[in-house]
Amino acid sequence: MGMFRLCSLLLAMLAAPVAAQTLAGTVRVIDADTIDIGAPATIRLLGIDAAEADQTCSDGNAVLPCGAMATEAARRLYHGRQASCQVHQTDVYGRALAICSVEGRDINAELVHLGIARVYRDDPRYFEQQKEAVLLSRGLWAYDMVDPAVWRAEGRARNAAKTAPAPHGDCAIKGNISDNGRIYHLPGSRSYDRTRIDEGRGERWFCSETEARAAGWRAARG
């Protein structure tokens, strides 16, 4: 086989979708749209979107921790259960985008049906489930809450408008808090230059990787 044909074959294999791959394991709920089943990659539930961990909502009288409420509801339903996940692709964060089931029930659909999560970016897959949840004010639809995607975008815009403080001396490792948790970025890494540190929300600078890991941060991929 010629070198050109070999390279073409390898590129085709790398570009092939991850469709039809099945993963199975015990559910550990990370949040209402993300789970871990012991696979190499975290599972992001395809077609749905849930309130972020620190996102709030209102019932007209009080501010409520809707992100935490959604996570806890998903935990009560699925934590410790056996799930089977059909992986369709991976996202930019390396997570497996999948439709998962527990005892034959599509949990992506069920989370939307119960109002615990929403349809992601007008994905038509679970539109009917969301339509019913909105109509009956199920779950978080009973409260006044910004769409999670809008909430994230607004947060990014606020962070971008801030000027990051200069690193302290040689402590140039960036400890960032994102949708994926507490992640540190080394100088020269892929996301280092575009990562902004807001010490007001708990982000910080580290002098060494050992210090960052000891504080509960993990290394960024790539």
C-alpha positions as CSV (number, residue, x, y, z in Angstrom):
1,M,0.0,0.0,0.0
2,G,1.4,3.4,-1.0
3,M,2.2,6.0,1.7
4,F,-0.5,8.3,0.4
5,R,-3.2,5.7,0.6
6,L,-2.0,4.7,4.1
7,C,-2.1,8.3,5.3
8,S,-5.6,8.7,3.8
9,L,-6.8,5.6,5.5
10,L,-5.5,6.7,8.9
11,L,-7.1,10.2,8.5
12,A,-10.4,8.6,7.6
13,M,-10.3,6.4,10.7
14,L,-9.5,9.3,13.0
15,A,-12.3,11.4,11.5
16,A,-14.9,8.7,11.8
17,P,-17.7,9.4,14.3
18,V,-17.8,7.6,17.6
19,A,-21.3,6.5,16.9
20,A,-22.6,3.1,18.1
21,Q,-20.0,2.8,20.9
22,T,-21.6,1.5,24.0
23,L,-20.3,2.2,27.5
24,A,-21.8,0.8,30.7
25,G,-21.2,1.2,34.4
26,T,-22.3,2.5,37.8
27,V,-23.5,6.1,37.7
28,R,-21.8,8.8,39.7
29,V,-23.8,12.1,39.1
30,I,-21.5,15.1,38.6
31,D,-24.4,17.4,37.8
32,A,-27.8,17.1,36.1
33,D,-26.4,16.8,32.6
34,T,-23.0,15.1,33.3
35,I,-22.3,11.7,34.8
36,D,-19.3,9.4,35.4
37,I,-19.7,5.6,34.8
38,G,-16.1,4.6,35.2
39,A,-15.3,5.0,31.5
40,P,-12.1,6.8,30.3
41,A,-14.2,9.9,29.5
42,T,-16.9,11.7,31.5
43,I,-20.4,11.4,30.0
44,R,-22.1,14.6,28.9
45,L,-25.8,13.7,28.3
46,L,-26.6,14.6,24.7
47,G,-29.3,17.0,23.8
48,I,-29.9,18.4,27.2
49,D,-28.6,21.3,29.4
50,A,-28.9,21.8,33.1
51,A,-28.4,24.7,35.5
52,E,-24.8,25.2,36.5
53,A,-23.6,24.3,40.0
54,D,-23.7,27.9,41.3
55,Q,-26.6,29.1,39.2
56,T,-29.6,30.5,41.0
57,C,-33.3,31.1,40.3
58,S,-36.2,32.8,42.0
59,D,-39.7,31.8,43.1
60,G,-40.7,35.5,43.3
61,N,-39.9,35.8,47.0
62,A,-36.5,34.2,47.5
63,V,-33.3,33.3,45.5
64,L,-32.9,29.6,45.3
65,P,-29.8,27.4,44.4
66,C,-31.3,25.9,41.3
67,G,-28.0,24.4,40.1
68,A,-27.6,22.5,43.3
69,M,-31.3,21.5,43.3
70,A,-31.0,20.0,39.8
71,T,-27.9,18.1,40.7
72,E,-29.5,16.7,43.9
73,A,-32.6,15.6,42.0
74,A,-30.5,13.8,39.4
75,R,-28.5,12.1,42.2
76,R,-31.7,10.8,43.8
77,L,-32.8,9.3,40.5
78,Y,-29.6,7.8,39.2
79,H,-26.7,7.8,41.6
80,G,-25.4,4.2,42.1
81,R,-27.6,2.8,39.4
82,Q,-26.3,0.8,36.4
83,A,-26.4,2.8,33.1
84,S,-25.8,1.9,29.5
85,C,-24.7,4.8,27.3
86,Q,-24.7,5.1,23.5
87,V,-21.9,7.5,22.6
88,H,-22.4,9.6,19.5
89,Q,-19.4,11.9,19.6
90,T,-17.0,13.8,21.8
91,D,-17.0,17.5,22.7
92,V,-14.2,20.0,22.8
93,Y,-13.5,19.1,26.4
94,G,-13.0,15.4,25.6
95,R,-16.3,14.4,27.2
96,A,-18.4,11.6,25.5
97,L,-21.7,12.9,24.3
98,A,-24.2,10.1,24.9
99,I,-27.7,9.0,25.4
100,C,-27.9,6.9,28.5
101,S,-30.5,4.6,29.9
102,V,-31.2,3.1,33.3
103,E,-33.5,0.0,33.3
104,G,-34.4,0.7,29.7
105,R,-35.4,4.3,30.4
106,D,-33.8,7.2,28.5
107,I,-32.5,9.3,31.3
108,N,-31.8,12.3,29.0
109,A,-35.5,12.3,28.1
110,E,-36.5,11.7,31.7
111,L,-34.5,14.6,33.0
112,V,-36.2,17.0,30.5
113,H,-39.6,15.4,31.2
114,L,-39.3,16.1,34.9
115,G,-38.1,19.7,34.4
116,I,-34.7,18.9,35.9
117,A,-32.8,19.8,32.7
118,R,-33.7,21.6,29.5
119,V,-33.3,21.0,25.8
120,Y,-29.8,22.1,24.7
121,R,-29.7,24.8,22.0
122,D,-33.1,23.9,20.5
123,D,-32.1,20.2,20.0
124,P,-35.4,18.7,18.6
125,R,-34.8,15.3,20.3
126,Y,-36.6,16.1,23.6
127,F,-38.8,19.0,22.5
128,E,-42.1,17.2,23.4
129,Q,-40.8,16.3,26.9
130,Q,-39.8,20.0,27.5
131,K,-43.1,21.3,26.1
132,E,-45.0,19.2,28.7
133,A,-42.7,20.2,31.5
134,V,-43.1,23.9,30.8
135,L,-46.9,23.5,30.5
136,L,-47.1,21.8,33.9
137,S,-44.4,23.9,35.5
138,R,-42.5,20.8,36.4
139,G,-39.2,20.9,38.3
140,L,-37.2,24.1,37.7
141,W,-39.8,25.4,35.3
142,A,-41.7,26.4,38.4
143,Y,-39.1,29.1,39.0
144,D,-37.8,32.1,37.1
145,M,-34.4,31.0,35.8
146,V,-32.1,32.2,33.0
147,D,-31.4,29.5,30.4
148,P,-28.1,27.8,31.4
149,A,-26.4,28.5,28.1
150,V,-27.3,32.2,28.4
151,W,-26.1,32.2,32.0
152,R,-22.7,30.8,31.0
153,A,-22.3,33.3,28.1
154,E,-23.1,36.2,30.5
155,G,-20.5,34.8,32.9
156,R,-17.9,34.6,30.2
157,A,-18.6,38.1,29.1
158,R,-18.2,39.4,32.7
159,N,-14.9,37.6,33.1
160,A,-13.6,38.8,29.8
161,A,-14.3,42.4,30.8
162,K,-12.2,42.1,33.9
163,T,-8.4,42.6,33.9
164,A,-6.7,39.7,35.4
165,P,-4.3,40.5,38.2
166,A,-0.6,39.9,37.4
167,P,0.9,36.7,38.7
168,H,2.8,36.9,42.0
169,G,6.5,36.6,41.3
170,D,7.2,33.2,39.7
171,C,3.7,31.8,40.5
172,A,2.4,31.8,37.0
173,I,0.2,28.7,37.0
174,K,-3.4,29.7,36.5
175,G,-6.0,28.0,38.7
176,N,-9.3,28.5,36.8
177,I,-12.8,27.4,37.9
178,S,-15.0,26.4,34.9
179,D,-18.0,24.3,34.0
180,N,-15.6,21.3,34.3
181,G,-14.4,22.1,37.8
182,R,-11.1,23.4,39.2
183,I,-8.4,23.2,36.5
184,Y,-4.9,24.6,36.4
185,H,-3.1,25.8,33.2
186,L,0.6,25.8,32.8
187,P,2.4,28.6,30.9
188,G,2.6,27.6,27.3
189,S,-0.3,25.3,27.4
190,R,-3.2,25.5,24.8
191,S,-5.6,27.5,26.9
192,Y,-3.2,29.5,29.1
193,D,-3.3,32.8,27.2
194,R,-7.1,33.0,27.0
195,T,-7.7,31.9,30.6
196,R,-8.5,34.9,32.9
197,I,-8.2,34.6,36.7
198,D,-10.8,36.2,38.9
199,E,-9.6,36.0,42.5
200,G,-13.0,37.3,43.6
201,R,-14.7,34.0,42.7
202,G,-12.0,31.8,44.1
203,E,-9.6,31.5,41.2
204,R,-6.0,31.8,42.0
205,W,-2.3,31.6,40.9
206,F,-0.1,28.7,41.9
207,C,3.7,28.4,42.2
208,S,3.9,24.7,41.3
209,E,1.8,21.8,40.1
210,T,2.2,20.1,43.5
211,E,0.6,23.1,45.2
212,A,-2.2,23.2,42.6
213,R,-3.0,19.5,43.1
214,A,-2.9,19.8,46.8
215,A,-5.4,22.6,46.7
216,G,-7.8,20.4,44.7
217,W,-7.1,21.6,41.1
218,R,-6.4,19.2,38.3
219,A,-4.3,19.7,35.1
220,A,-5.9,20.9,31.9
221,R,-5.9,18.5,29.0
222,G,-3.5,19.4,26.3
